[in-house]
């Protein structure tokens, strides 16, 4: 019935003021109306009389498609939100996720399994009118945007709070806001902190550079969450991260010349489909940060990982490992030989275990949860 009605609708409709609206814009308007209704209903799951709030801010739906996005950063923030909600005995707050102002609305991230509803920024002040202590967790790359899109009403509300704490979610050190942006955050909030996804940039250097407390959260990744398969159960498949690199095409040509090796660039997969794919793969190659999900998650699934070592993300104990190259030139020169020599059960198992054990030193579910609990107790790694 709906399809039949849609066919009878004109391609463009005229508003009361005479403006013409295209089908795409019309669909977006209807979608946002639907989401607003969902959000207005779902907000009642929270205690409107609460005095404390913990708010995770995220970007909205994709502007061109209207759909939610998937990335390791988004999965990480949703995980942090869900873990935080379980710790009410520590922070005694309502934990909520919402989009920034002027972002396209979304009600749920659909590309991976989760149970976290997403709300609008304007619902915070309207619904939690009694709140006087608010902690905002803000991803590093949108701090400047957050500051630039606050309305006068937002600033008046924030200025009237008894306690305003802003925590910068530093998931990628290369995206951290400039010191002057952090200074602007400090002028807005009584307290500003910085939590890290990687051990490498939870150190005194960055504590001094940003002049705010630093605490390691780590990420949700841990060995027990993946389906580990032995060499004999694997396909001769190498999964490749979707990141861009000037060397990528040349590296892909090298890999395509290896007899029997299937190359798959990760794209258009849900997170569960991605996990099933990496369980089948013998090899993984990342063009991203290096020590990222495209390396660690396949390793926890039994693959051997290839990357270029860098000082921003890897700790020194990763340096010099056989398949963590010093440069892309070295990778191009050596990767075919390394794949050939490691593609044998005993050699594969021995080297894979070394990579697995090294990653497992830094990625533990219990440590991750312990780090989050410590943050809410004010017990920072570098206060």
ZAMARGU-4260 file (C-alpha; in steps of 0.2 Angstrom, whole numbers, plus 5000, padded with zeros to 4 digits):
<rodrens>
0) 5000/5000/5000 | 5014/5012/5005 | 5023/5009/4988 | 5007/5012/4978 | 5004/5028/4987
5) 5022/5033/4984 | 5020/5030/4965 | 5006/5043/4965 | 5016/5056/4974 | 5023/5070/4963
10) 5042/5070/4960 | 5042/5087/4969 | 5030/5094/4981 | 5026/5113/4984 | 5026/5119/5002
15) 5013/5132/5008 | 5026/5146/5005 | 5028/5140/4987 | 5045/5131/4989 | 5048/5115/4979
20) 5055/5100/4989 | 5063/5086/4981 | 5060/5068/4985 | 5076/5066/4994 | 5074/5081/5005
25) 5056/5076/5008 | 5062/5058/5014 | 5074/5066/5025 | 5061/5077/5033 | 5050/5062/5036
30) 5064/5052/5043 | 5069/5066/5055 | 5051/5068/5061 | 5051/5049/5064 | 5067/5049/5074
35) 5061/5064/5084 | 5046/5054/5089 | 5056/5039/5094 | 5068/5050/5104 | 5054/5060/5113
40) 5047/5043/5118 | 5063/5034/5123 | 5070/5049/5134 | 5058/5043/5147 | 5069/5028/5151
45) 5080/5041/5161 | 5076/5049/5178 | 5071/5067/5173 | 5074/5072/5191 | 5092/5067/5191
50) 5106/5079/5197 | 5120/5071/5188 | 5123/5067/5169 | 5136/5058/5159 | 5134/5063/5141
55) 5143/5055/5126 | 5143/5066/5111 | 5144/5058/5093 | 5142/5064/5075 | 5125/5062/5067
60) 5120/5052/5052 | 5129/5053/5036 | 5124/5069/5026 | 5123/5061/5009 | 5114/5045/5014
65) 5105/5049/5030 | 5112/5032/5037 | 5123/5030/5052 | 5142/5026/5050 | 5153/5012/5057
70) 5171/5014/5062 | 5182/5008/5076 | 5180/5025/5085 | 5161/5024/5085 | 5161/5006/5091
75) 5173/5012/5105 | 5162/5026/5110 | 5146/5016/5111 | 5155/5003/5121 | 5162/5016/5133
80) 5144/5023/5135 | 5137/5005/5138 | 5151/5001/5151 | 5148/5018/5160 | 5130/5015/5162
85) 5134/4999/5172 | 5144/5010/5184 | 5130/5020/5192 | 5136/5014/5209 | 5152/5025/5206
90) 5146/5040/5197 | 5127/5041/5202 | 5123/5048/5185 | 5111/5046/5171 | 5122/5040/5156
95) 5115/5046/5139 | 5122/5047/5121 | 5117/5061/5109 | 5122/5070/5093 | 5130/5087/5092
100) 5119/5102/5087 | 5116/5104/5068 | 5120/5086/5065 | 5108/5074/5055 | 5098/5064/5068
105) 5100/5046/5072 | 5091/5035/5085 | 5103/5019/5085 | 5119/5014/5077 | 5113/4999/5066
110) 5130/4993/5059 | 5135/4983/5074 | 5126/4975/5089 | 5122/4987/5103 | 5107/4993/5114
115) 5111/5012/5115 | 5098/5024/5110 | 5105/5041/5103 | 5096/5058/5107 | 5097/5076/5102
120) 5107/5089/5111 | 5092/5100/5114 | 5084/5086/5124 | 5097/5087/5138 | 5093/5104/5145
125) 5074/5102/5141 | 5072/5085/5150 | 5086/5085/5163 | 5080/5102/5170 | 5086/5097/5188
130) 5103/5092/5183 | 5118/5103/5190 | 5133/5091/5187 | 5137/5086/5169 | 5151/5077/5162
135) 5153/5077/5143 | 5164/5064/5134 | 5168/5072/5117 | 5178/5064/5103 | 5194/5073/5100
140) 5190/5078/5081 | 5174/5087/5085 | 5179/5098/5100 | 5181/5113/5089 | 5164/5109/5081
145) 5156/5107/5098 | 5162/5124/5104 | 5157/5133/5088 | 5139/5126/5087 | 5134/5130/5105
150) 5119/5142/5105 | 5118/5157/5118 | 5105/5146/5127 | 5117/5131/5128 | 5131/5142/5135
155) 5119/5150/5148 | 5114/5133/5153 | 5131/5126/5155 | 5137/5142/5164 | 5123/5139/5177
160) 5129/5121/5181 | 5137/5118/5198 | 5149/5107/5190 | 5154/5105/5171 | 5167/5092/5167
165) 5173/5090/5148 | 5183/5074/5144 | 5191/5073/5127 | 5191/5055/5120 | 5208/5054/5113
170) 5206/5039/5101 | 5219/5046/5088 | 5233/5057/5094 | 5234/5065/5076 | 5216/5072/5078
175) 5218/5080/5095 | 5213/5098/5096 | 5226/5111/5096 | 5231/5118/5113 | 5221/5134/5110
180) 5205/5124/5107 | 5208/5115/5124 | 5210/5132/5132 | 5193/5137/5125 | 5186/5121/5133
185) 5194/5126/5150 | 5186/5143/5149 | 5169/5134/5147 | 5171/5120/5159 | 5178/5120/5177
190) 5187/5103/5173 | 5194/5096/5157 | 5203/5079/5156 | 5209/5068/5142 | 5207/5049/5140
195) 5217/5039/5128 | 5213/5023/5118 | 5232/5019/5116 | 5245/5016/5129 | 5258/5026/5118
200) 5250/5043/5121 | 5246/5041/5139 | 5262/5048/5145 | 5270/5063/5153 | 5274/5072/5137
205) 5256/5074/5132 | 5251/5078/5150 | 5263/5093/5149 | 5258/5097/5131 | 5239/5098/5134
210) 5241/5103/5152 | 5226/5093/5157 | 5225/5076/5167 | 5227/5061/5156 | 5220/5044/5159
215) 5221/5027/5149 | 5204/5020/5144 | 5210/5008/5131 | 5197/5000/5120 | 5184/4987/5120
220) 5195/4974/5110 | 5200/4959/5119 | 5205/4941/5114 | 5189/4932/5121 | 5178/4942/5109
225) 5184/4934/5093 | 5183/4917/5085 | 5201/4911/5085 | 5204/4898/5070 | 5220/4888/5068
230) 5230/4888/5051 | 5222/4873/5044 | 5205/4881/5046 | 5210/4897/5037 | 5207/4903/5019
235) 5222/4910/5010 | 5214/4927/5012 | 5222/4944/5016 | 5210/4957/5023 | 5215/4975/5020
240) 5210/4990/5029 | 5200/5003/5019 | 5212/5017/5023 | 5220/5028/5009 | 5239/5028/5006
245) 5250/5033/4992 | 5258/5016/4992 | 5241/5006/4993 | 5239/5003/4974 | 5257/4997/4972
250) 5255/4985/4988 | 5239/4978/4981 | 5247/4974/4965 | 5261/4965/4974 | 5248/4955/4984
255) 5238/4951/4968 | 5253/4943/4960 | 5254/4930/4974 | 5247/4913/4967 | 5231/4908/4976
260) 5230/4923/4988 | 5213/4931/4989 | 5214/4950/4993 | 5198/4958/5001 | 5197/4977/5006
265) 5186/4979/5020 | 5170/4989/5016 | 5151/4988/5016 | 5151/4975/5030 | 5142/4976/5047
270) 5153/4973/5062 | 5147/4955/5064 | 5151/4951/5045 | 5168/4959/5048 | 5171/4948/5062
275) 5166/4932/5052 | 5178/4938/5038 | 5193/4940/5049 | 5190/4923/5057 | 5193/4915/5039
280) 5208/4926/5035 | 5226/4920/5037 | 5233/4938/5035 | 5228/4956/5038 | 5236/4972/5032
285) 5232/4989/5038 | 5236/5006/5030 | 5228/5015/5045 | 5236/5020/5062 | 5245/5003/5062
290) 5240/4998/5080 | 5222/4998/5075 | 5207/4986/5074 | 5212/4981/5057 | 5228/4973/5064
295) 5223/4968/5082 | 5206/4960/5079 | 5212/4949/5065 | 5227/4944/5076 | 5215/4939/5090
300) 5206/4929/5077 | 5221/4919/5072 | 5228/4929/5058 | 5246/4936/5055 | 5246/4955/5054
305) 5256/4967/5043 | 5258/4985/5045 | 5271/4999/5045 | 5277/5004/5062 | 5276/5022/5068
310) 5280/5031/5084 | 5263/5038/5087 | 5253/5022/5091 | 5265/5008/5094 | 5274/5005/5110
315) 5293/5001/5108 | 5291/4983/5110 | 5282/4981/5093 | 5297/4989/5084 | 5307/4977/5074
320) 5295/4963/5073 | 5295/4954/5057 | 5279/4960/5049 | 5279/4977/5056 | 5290/4986/5044
325) 5300/5002/5046 | 5293/5010/5030 | 5281/5006/5015 | 5296/5004/5004 | 5302/4990/5016
330) 5285/4982/5016 | 5284/4982/4997 | 5301/4974/4996 | 5298/4961/5009 | 5279/4956/5011
335) 5279/4943/4997 | 5294/4934/5004 | 5287/4935/5022 | 5270/4928/5016 | 5278/4914/5007
340) 5289/4909/5021 | 5276/4910/5035 | 5263/4901/5024 | 5267/4884/5033 | 5258/4877/5048
345) 5273/4877/5061 | 5280/4894/5055 | 5263/4902/5054 | 5258/4896/5072 | 5274/4901/5080
350) 5274/4919/5073 | 5256/4921/5075 | 5257/4917/5094 | 5271/4930/5096 | 5259/4943/5089
355) 5244/4937/5098 | 5254/4937/5115 | 5261/4955/5112 | 5244/4962/5108 | 5236/4953/5123
360) 5247/4962/5134 | 5238/4978/5130 | 5220/4973/5127 | 5211/4965/5141 | 5192/4967/5145
365) 5195/4967/5163 | 5208/4980/5162 | 5197/4991/5151 | 5183/4990/5163 | 5195/4993/5178
370) 5202/5009/5169 | 5184/5016/5166 | 5180/5013/5184 | 5196/5022/5190 | 5191/5037/5179
375) 5174/5039/5187 | 5183/5038/5204 | 5194/5052/5199 | 5209/5041/5199 | 5218/5046/5183
380) 5234/5038/5176 | 5242/5055/5175 | 5232/5068/5186
</rodrens>
